[in-house]
Structures are given as C-alpha cells and as structure tokens.
Amino acid sequence: MTTPRKSTPSRSATVELADAFLALHHLVRKHVDAAMTAAGLSLSQAKLLALVARLAPCRPSDIATEMGYAPRTVTTALDAMEESGWIERSAHPTDRRAQLVVVTATGQAKLDEVQGPKRQAVEHLFGVLDAAEQRQLRELMDRVRLRAGD
C-alpha cells in the first residue's frame, strides 16, 4: 500500500485527488478482473460481451465505434469469443460485406456466471465504507461525472 503524498507547491490538492482516484481505479479494476477471470471471463471480455448483448444484432464496426477501438481489435476479440461459443456471426440481410453479431445462450450464461465474483470483489473492496459513506462517494463521483459531460 502506498502512503499518501504530502501536497507540494508544484502539486495541487486537486491533482493529488485525481492521482489517488486513478490509482484506486487501477486497483479496483485489477481486483475485479482477477475475480472474473478466475470464473472464466475477464473484465474486458465481459464488457465486450455485454455490449454485444445490448446492441445485438449488430455489426462489428458498431461495436468498435461504441468502444472506441480499432475494428481489427474488435474482430480479433470476436474471433476468440466465437471460438468459445459465446457469440455467433451471420450474414447481414442487406449488406453482403457486413456480418451481424449476437450473444449465444452459452455467452449469456457465462456473462451471468461472472456477476457473482464481480459483486464479491467490489463488496470486499468498498465494504470498508458504511452505507452512508458509499452513498456520499457515489454522489461525489456523480457530480464529477456531470462536470465531465457524461
């Protein structure tokens, strides 16, 4: 565990807060990913699979646009998911160059399966805060998100 840094004239308290938030984000992501990966689906795979489920039927290019990734990156990830039986691709009915992607029952089951380990990981991490503190943290994060335009 790192010790908090003292404010220096060159570092504002706001910058230190942002750095601390980014470090916490990294740790939460690391713990959640480890718990989900142990259950058979990484956090990144789960995000992609959940997006396909939400957009389906959809084109790989729609997924790439939504995620902000290069189409080739998405295609490679979809190849692996198709090989695992988590998604299916079919020909687009009106665009012979395009494919449509949907989540299979196996993919949905796998996505559902990792929700428990994810929940356990975040409850362990944020369980150090009582319910009121969790609400307050959520409210504060929401205010910052609003400022960012999300």
C-alpha positions in Angstrom: 0.0 0.0 0.0 1.3 3.4 -0.9 1.3 6.2 1.6 -0.4 9.4 0.7 1.8 12.1 -0.7 2.0 15.5 1.0 1.0 18.5 -1.0 3.8 20.4 -2.6 3.8 23.8 -4.2 4.1 22.1 -7.6 1.2 19.7 -6.9 -2.3 21.0 -6.2 -4.7 19.1 -3.9 -7.0 18.6 -6.9 -4.2 16.9 -8.9 -3.3 14.7 -5.9 -7.0 13.8 -5.6 -7.1 12.9 -9.3 -4.0 10.8 -9.0 -5.4 9.0 -6.0 -8.6 8.3 -7.8 -6.8 6.9 -10.8 -4.7 4.7 -8.6 -7.8 3.4 -6.9 -9.5 2.8 -10.3 -6.5 0.7 -11.3 -6.7 -1.4 -8.1 -10.4 -1.9 -8.3 -10.1 -2.9 -12.0 -7.2 -5.3 -11.1 -9.2 -7.0 -8.3 -12.4 -7.2 -10.3 -10.6 -8.6 -13.3 -8.8 -11.2 -11.3 -12.1 -12.4 -9.7 -13.9 -12.5 -13.0 -11.0 -14.2 -14.8 -10.9 -16.9 -12.2 -14.6 -17.5 -13.0 -13.8 -17.8 -16.7 -14.4 -14.4 -18.3 -12.1 -11.4 -18.0 -13.5 -7.9 -17.3 -12.6 -6.8 -20.8 -14.4 -9.9 -22.3 -17.4 -9.3 -20.1 -17.6 -5.6 -21.2 -17.5 -6.7 -24.9 -20.0 -9.5 -24.4 -22.4 -7.2 -22.5 -22.1 -4.6 -25.3 -22.9 -7.2 -27.9 -25.9 -8.3 -25.9 -27.1 -4.7 -25.6 -26.6 -3.8 -29.3 -27.5 -7.2 -30.9 -27.9 -7.8 -33.6 -25.0 -5.5 -34.5 -22.1 -5.1 -36.9 -18.5 -5.5 -35.6 -18.0 -1.9 -36.8 -20.8 -0.7 -34.5 -19.1 -2.4 -31.6 -15.7 -0.8 -32.5 -17.3 2.6 -32.7 -19.1 2.3 -29.4 -16.0 1.1 -27.6 -13.6 3.5 -29.3 -11.4 0.6 -30.6 -9.9 -0.1 -34.0 -12.2 -2.5 -35.9 -9.3 -5.1 -36.2 -9.0 -5.2 -32.4 -12.7 -5.9 -32.1 -12.6 -8.5 -34.8 -9.8 -10.4 -33.0 -11.7 -10.4 -29.7 -14.9 -11.5 -31.5 -12.9 -14.4 -33.2 -12.0 -15.7 -29.7 -15.5 -15.3 -28.4 -16.9 -17.1 -31.4 -14.4 -19.9 -30.9 -15.6 -20.2 -27.3 -19.2 -20.3 -28.4 -20.2 -17.1 -26.7 -21.2 -15.2 -29.9 -22.5 -16.1 -33.3 -22.0 -14.2 -36.6 -24.3 -14.3 -39.5 -24.5 -12.5 -42.9 -26.2 -9.1 -42.8 -29.5 -9.4 -44.7 -29.0 -6.3 -46.9 -25.2 -5.6 -46.9 -23.3 -8.6 -48.2 -20.0 -7.1 -46.9 -21.2 -7.0 -43.3 -21.9 -9.5 -40.6 -24.2 -9.4 -37.6 -23.2 -10.5 -34.2 -25.4 -11.9 -31.4 -24.7 -13.4 -28.0 -25.4 -17.1 -27.7 -27.2 -18.7 -24.8 -23.7 -20.0 -23.7 -22.3 -16.5 -23.9 -25.2 -15.1 -21.8 -24.8 -17.9 -19.2 -21.0 -17.1 -19.0 -21.8 -13.4 -18.6 -24.3 -14.2 -15.8 -21.9 -16.6 -14.1 -19.2 -13.9 -13.6 -21.5 -11.4 -12.0 -21.3 -13.1 -8.6 -17.4 -13.0 -8.4 -17.6 -9.4 -9.6 -20.1 -8.4 -6.9 -18.0 -10.2 -4.3 -14.8 -8.4 -5.3 -16.4 -4.9 -5.2 -18.3 -5.6 -2.0 -15.0 -6.7 -0.4 -13.2 -3.5 -1.6 -16.0 -1.0 -0.9 -17.2 -2.8 2.2 -14.7 -0.8 4.1 -17.2 2.1 3.7 -20.6 2.0 5.5 -23.8 2.6 3.5 -23.8 6.4 4.2 -20.2 6.7 3.0 -20.9 4.7 -0.1 -23.9 6.9 -1.0 -21.7 10.0 -0.4 -18.9 8.7 -2.5 -21.4 7.9 -5.3 -22.9 11.4 -5.1 -19.5 13.0 -5.3 -18.4 10.8 -8.2 -21.7 11.7 -10.0 -21.0 15.4 -9.6 -17.6 15.0 -11.1 -19.1 12.9 -14.0 -21.6 15.6 -14.6 -18.9 18.2 -14.9 -17.1 15.9 -17.4 -20.3 15.9 -19.5 -21.0 12.2 -19.1 
